């Protein structure tokens, strides 16, 4: 079994990044293939979005990056069968500063993942912070591929060139195997002609790197994290749930 490590990245906040990471990870699970979601954002939204009390987590991604706890020990079961999470909380903000003086500072997460204790996970999904600092660089150095959620709004492409340049720089220095798996358009409102314009612009720029499946703006998607649930648990028949199910099917086809 080839393990895929996917970094979900966008330096802009509020683009559906964590929602995508959670629902992708949950839908990828099956009986034989547990999935690990690594919360690498100090806001800890992926942690609380799965119903875990982030401030009470005994071991988090901060302890993993500081080298005090092996990553397998930090991985917690969630209420979703076969889905495990390495939680995060505000402590992780300190890691950005502490990493600066570390040897092989870009490789700390990659080294933690390379211990051989995580072979049972078919997929590892990394929810990155909304920045291009050392936490995100660590995720990109550890990942086999990158998924970029892009909100269907006026400034959708603003800053993406910087992100793509960062991916290219990582590929040229710390991780030559890194691939851009694709762009997924989120928060799409078909009643708004601007969303259609953004879709055309993104497709023109990225071509077949844009996923065919589009994630709509959906109240049920916005509600689910406040209940600590995935969208499939919260309302499996909602537009958001059906869209993510279709997206994950496409994701599987692309990632092999």
C-alpha positions as CSV (number, residue, x, y, z in Angstrom):
1,X,0.0,0.0,0.0
2,X,1.4,3.4,-1.1
3,X,0.8,6.0,1.6
4,X,-0.4,9.4,0.4
5,X,0.4,12.5,2.4
6,X,-1.7,15.5,1.3
7,X,-1.1,19.0,2.5
8,X,-4.3,21.1,2.4
9,X,-2.9,24.6,1.9
10,X,-4.0,28.2,1.3
11,X,-2.4,31.2,3.0
12,X,-5.8,33.0,3.0
13,X,-8.2,32.2,5.8
14,X,-11.9,31.5,5.5
15,X,-11.6,29.6,2.2
16,X,-13.0,26.2,3.4
17,X,-9.6,24.7,4.0
18,X,-10.3,23.0,7.3
19,X,-13.8,21.9,6.2
20,X,-12.2,20.3,3.2
21,X,-9.5,18.6,5.2
22,X,-12.0,17.2,7.7
23,X,-14.5,15.9,5.2
24,X,-11.9,14.5,2.9
25,X,-10.2,12.6,5.7
26,X,-13.5,11.3,7.0
27,X,-14.7,10.1,3.6
28,X,-11.3,8.4,2.8
29,X,-11.6,6.0,5.7
30,X,-12.7,2.4,5.4
31,X,-12.3,-0.8,7.4
32,X,-8.8,-1.7,6.0
33,X,-7.5,1.9,5.6
34,X,-7.5,4.2,8.7
35,X,-6.7,7.8,7.9
36,X,-4.7,10.3,10.0
37,X,-5.6,14.0,10.0
38,X,-2.8,16.2,11.3
39,X,-4.0,19.6,12.7
40,X,-1.1,22.0,12.0
41,X,-3.0,25.2,12.6
42,X,-2.7,26.9,16.0
43,X,-6.4,27.8,15.8
44,X,-7.1,24.0,16.2
45,X,-10.3,24.2,14.1
46,X,-9.8,20.7,12.6
47,X,-9.5,19.4,16.2
48,X,-12.7,21.1,17.5
49,X,-14.4,20.4,14.2
50,X,-14.2,16.7,15.1
51,X,-15.6,17.3,18.6
52,X,-12.3,17.1,20.5
53,X,-11.5,19.6,23.3
54,X,-8.3,21.1,21.9
55,X,-7.2,22.6,25.2
56,X,-7.5,19.3,27.0
57,X,-5.5,17.2,24.4
58,X,-2.7,15.5,26.3
59,X,-0.4,15.5,23.2
60,X,-0.6,17.8,20.2
61,X,1.3,18.7,17.0
62,X,3.3,21.1,19.1
63,X,4.7,18.2,21.2
64,X,5.4,16.3,18.0
65,X,7.4,19.2,16.4
66,X,9.2,19.9,19.7
67,X,10.4,16.3,19.7
68,X,8.9,15.4,23.1
69,X,6.3,13.0,21.8
70,X,6.3,10.5,18.9
71,X,3.6,11.3,16.4
72,X,2.0,7.9,16.8
73,X,1.5,8.7,20.5
74,X,-0.1,12.0,19.7
75,X,-2.6,10.5,17.3
76,X,-6.1,10.3,18.9
77,X,-9.1,8.3,17.9
78,X,-12.1,10.3,16.9
79,X,-15.8,9.4,16.9
80,X,-15.5,8.7,13.2
81,X,-14.5,5.1,12.7
82,X,-10.9,4.7,11.4
83,X,-10.3,8.4,11.6
84,X,-7.5,9.6,13.9
85,X,-6.3,13.1,14.5
86,X,-3.1,14.7,15.9
87,X,-4.8,17.7,17.6
88,X,-3.6,21.3,17.8
89,X,-4.1,24.2,20.1
90,X,-2.7,27.7,20.7
91,X,0.6,26.2,21.9
92,X,1.5,25.5,18.3
93,X,2.0,29.2,17.7
94,X,5.2,28.9,19.6
95,X,6.6,26.2,17.3
96,X,6.9,28.7,14.5
97,X,9.5,30.7,16.5
98,X,11.2,27.6,18.0
99,X,11.7,26.0,14.6
100,X,13.8,28.9,13.4
101,X,16.8,27.8,15.4
102,X,16.4,24.1,14.8
103,X,18.8,22.1,12.5
104,X,16.9,20.8,9.5
105,X,14.0,23.0,10.5
106,X,12.1,22.4,7.3
107,X,12.2,18.6,7.8
108,X,11.0,18.3,11.4
109,X,7.5,17.0,10.5
110,X,8.9,14.8,7.7
111,X,11.3,13.2,10.1
112,X,8.5,12.7,12.6
113,X,6.4,10.9,9.9
114,X,9.3,8.8,8.7
115,X,9.6,6.7,11.9
116,X,7.7,3.7,10.4
117,X,5.0,3.9,13.1
118,X,2.3,5.2,10.8
119,X,2.4,2.6,8.0
120,X,-1.2,1.5,8.8
121,X,-2.6,4.8,7.6
122,X,-3.5,4.8,3.9
123,X,-3.7,8.6,3.8
124,X,-2.3,11.3,6.0
125,X,-4.1,14.7,5.6
126,X,-2.3,17.8,6.9
127,X,-4.5,20.9,7.7
128,X,-2.1,23.8,7.3
129,X,-2.3,27.3,8.9
130,X,-3.4,30.3,6.8
131,X,0.2,31.4,6.2
132,X,3.3,30.4,4.4
133,X,5.6,30.2,7.4
134,X,7.7,27.3,8.7
135,X,4.6,25.2,9.7
136,X,3.4,25.2,6.2
137,X,6.9,24.7,4.8
138,X,7.2,21.6,7.1
139,X,3.9,20.3,5.7
140,X,5.0,20.8,2.1
141,X,8.3,19.1,2.8
142,X,6.6,16.1,4.3
143,X,3.8,15.8,1.7
144,X,3.6,13.8,-1.5
145,X,1.0,16.2,-2.9
146,X,-0.8,19.5,-2.3
147,X,-4.5,20.3,-2.4
148,X,-5.5,24.0,-2.6
149,X,-9.1,25.0,-1.7
150,X,-10.0,28.3,-3.5
151,X,-13.0,30.3,-2.5
152,X,-15.2,31.4,-5.4
153,X,-14.9,35.2,-4.7
154,X,-13.4,38.3,-6.4
155,X,-9.9,37.9,-4.8
156,X,-9.7,34.1,-5.4
157,X,-6.4,34.2,-7.4
158,X,-4.8,36.9,-5.3
159,X,-1.8,35.4,-3.4
160,X,-2.0,32.1,-5.3
161,X,1.0,33.0,-7.3
162,X,3.0,33.3,-4.1
163,X,1.7,29.9,-2.9
164,X,2.6,28.3,-6.2
165,X,6.1,29.9,-6.0
166,X,6.5,28.5,-2.5
167,X,5.5,25.0,-3.8
168,X,8.0,25.3,-6.6
169,X,10.7,26.4,-4.1
170,X,10.0,23.5,-1.9
171,X,10.1,21.1,-4.9
172,X,13.5,22.6,-5.8
173,X,15.0,22.4,-2.4
174,X,13.5,20.1,0.3
175,X,11.0,17.9,-1.5
176,X,11.5,17.1,-5.2
177,X,8.6,14.6,-5.2
178,X,6.0,17.2,-4.2
179,X,3.1,17.4,-6.7
180,X,0.1,19.8,-7.1
181,X,-2.8,17.4,-6.9
182,X,-5.3,20.0,-7.7
183,X,-7.4,23.1,-6.9
184,X,-10.9,22.7,-5.5
185,X,-13.4,25.6,-5.8
186,X,-15.3,26.2,-2.5
187,X,-18.2,28.4,-1.3
188,X,-19.6,28.5,-4.8
189,X,-22.9,30.4,-5.2
190,X,-24.5,29.6,-8.5
191,X,-27.0,32.5,-8.0
192,X,-24.0,34.9,-8.2
193,X,-22.6,35.5,-11.7
194,X,-19.3,36.4,-10.0
195,X,-18.8,32.7,-8.9
196,X,-19.2,31.7,-12.6
197,X,-16.6,34.2,-13.6
198,X,-14.2,33.0,-10.9
199,X,-14.7,29.4,-12.0
200,X,-13.9,30.4,-15.6
201,X,-10.8,32.3,-14.5
202,X,-9.5,29.5,-12.3
203,X,-10.0,27.0,-15.1
204,X,-8.3,29.2,-17.6
205,X,-5.3,29.5,-15.3
206,X,-5.1,26.0,-13.9
207,X,-6.7,23.9,-16.7
208,X,-7.2,20.3,-15.6
209,X,-5.7,20.9,-12.2
210,X,-9.1,22.3,-11.2
211,X,-11.3,19.5,-9.9
212,X,-14.6,19.1,-11.7
213,X,-16.5,18.9,-8.5
214,X,-17.4,22.3,-7.0
215,X,-18.2,22.7,-3.3
216,X,-21.3,25.0,-2.9
217,X,-21.9,27.6,-0.3
218,X,-24.1,25.7,2.1
219,X,-25.6,26.5,5.5
220,X,-25.3,22.8,6.7
221,X,-21.6,22.8,5.9
222,X,-21.1,25.9,8.0
223,X,-23.1,24.4,10.9
224,X,-21.4,21.0,11.1
225,X,-18.1,22.1,12.9
226,X,-20.1,23.8,15.7
227,X,-21.5,20.3,16.5
228,X,-18.1,18.6,16.2
229,X,-19.4,16.6,13.2
230,X,-18.5,15.9,9.7
231,X,-21.0,17.0,7.1
232,X,-21.9,13.4,6.4
233,X,-23.0,13.0,10.1
234,X,-24.7,16.4,10.3
235,X,-26.8,16.1,7.1
236,X,-25.7,13.4,4.7
237,X,-28.3,14.5,2.1
238,X,-27.3,18.2,2.0
239,X,-25.8,19.8,-1.1
240,X,-22.5,20.1,0.8
241,X,-22.4,16.4,1.8
242,X,-23.2,15.3,-1.7
243,X,-20.6,17.6,-3.2
244,X,-17.8,16.4,-0.8
245,X,-18.7,12.8,-1.6
246,X,-18.3,13.5,-5.3
247,X,-15.1,15.4,-4.7
248,X,-13.5,12.6,-2.7
249,X,-14.4,10.1,-5.4
250,X,-12.5,12.4,-7.8
251,X,-9.7,12.8,-5.3
252,X,-9.3,9.0,-5.1
253,X,-9.1,8.8,-8.9
254,X,-6.4,11.4,-9.0
255,X,-4.3,10.2,-6.1
256,X,-4.4,6.6,-7.1
